[in-house]
Amino acid sequence: MRMIFLALSVACALTAGCVRGPTGPPPAKTPEVLVSLPISKEVTDYEDFTGRTEAVAAVEVRARATGYLEKVNFQDGATVTKGDVLFEIDRRPYEAEVNKAASSLVQAEEKAKRLDRDLRRATALLGQKALAQEEFDKITGDANEAKASIGVARANLDLAKLNLSFTKVTAPISGKVSYRYKDPGNLIKADDTLLTTIVTLDPMYAYFDMDERTVLRLRRLKSEGNLLSMQDIEVPFLLGLADEEGFSHQGKINFVDNKIDSGTGTLRVRGIFDNAKLTFTPGLFVRVRLLIGVPRQAVLVAERALGTDQGQKYLYVINDKDEVVYRPVKIGALDDGFRVIESGLAPGEKVLVNGLQRVRPGAKVQPKLVEMTASAVAAVNAALEGKKQ
């Protein structure tokens, strides 16, 4: 039996079907990853807020004369100039008051002239001792009273003319007018009836609220000499609309409130900006970016290169041995798709920008160097995906 087993073993060894291949899985292929060198550029720190636009000047137009509305001299939503006549109220009652006051003035002047002549005659008679002192005092008093009545009559005439002028309601400022709130034929009550509103459009204000933590941070930076005071100088800020990418408009801070609202824990801040193209209207939602401090050199990496581990931001750095190194970092502001690295990364270190899920710290990789730009990373990613397919 032993001889038979040996013979079969030799025969099996000589045939191809009994040859055994190598045992165990094939060696793992070193993964290919994209790495980039961080970029170094001059950046300015900032804080982002949300706000609303408001007109620099806004006026509620009300009549100062009571009467029936006769004319409306503007188109709803039109642009008006200061002094333009917007509404006209029935003038006839006020014209009658002017005529009455003018007649009263003439009457007072004539009476004053007559009493003045009486006074001159009384003065001559008194010198001749032909007039009692009591009578002379009466004539003098009447003459002085008549002179004073001229002033009263003239003031009444001025007031009547002023009331007459109020029958034409003019634009107190230049700007864009709203629609007419009252149509001709309605009774208008002086200083009560709202007729329309006018707002200015250029320049324009942007109001936003700064949270308490940011206020404290800015004050700390100011005390360290790293921030200009918003109370002493017009600090620049950037502005963007809800449908815009980025911040394409610029303005300056011109007001900071004197206290923090205890109800909301925020500080009201206002900036002013040009609106020559009339892109903005009052009440729009805007995104505000407040520039903080002075420009400084910083190291930045693409946002996609960052990972998060229990709230801690980290990067994978490739060392000289092509090994993956876990690197906790402290991040700063976002700048056009790139994140400022405040600490944890040195210029010139190779940062993993693709394949974070396929590698682990200490693993060997095949780094492929690409430029630290979003377009370059996307192009190489597309090429790698094509190879896989």
ABEGO torsion letter per residue (X at the ends): XAAAAAAAAAAAAABAAABBBBBEBBBBBBBBBBBBBBBBBBBBBBBBBBBBBBBABBBBBBBABBEBBABBABBBGBBBBBGBBABBBBAAAAAAAAAAAAAAAAAAAAAAAAAAAAAAAAAAAAAAGABBAAAAAAAAAAAAAAAAAAAAAAAAAAAAAAAAAAABBBBABBEBBBBBABBBGBBBBBGABBABBBBBAOBBBBBBBBBAAAAAAAAAAAAAGABBBAAABBBBBBBBBAABBEBABBBBBABBBABBBAAAGBBBBBBBBBAAAGABBBGBBBBBBBBBEBBBBBBBBBAAABBBBGGBBBBBBBBAAGBBBBBBBBBBBBBGGBBBBABGBBBGBBBBABGAAABBBGBBBBBBBBBBBAAAAAAAAAAAAAAAX
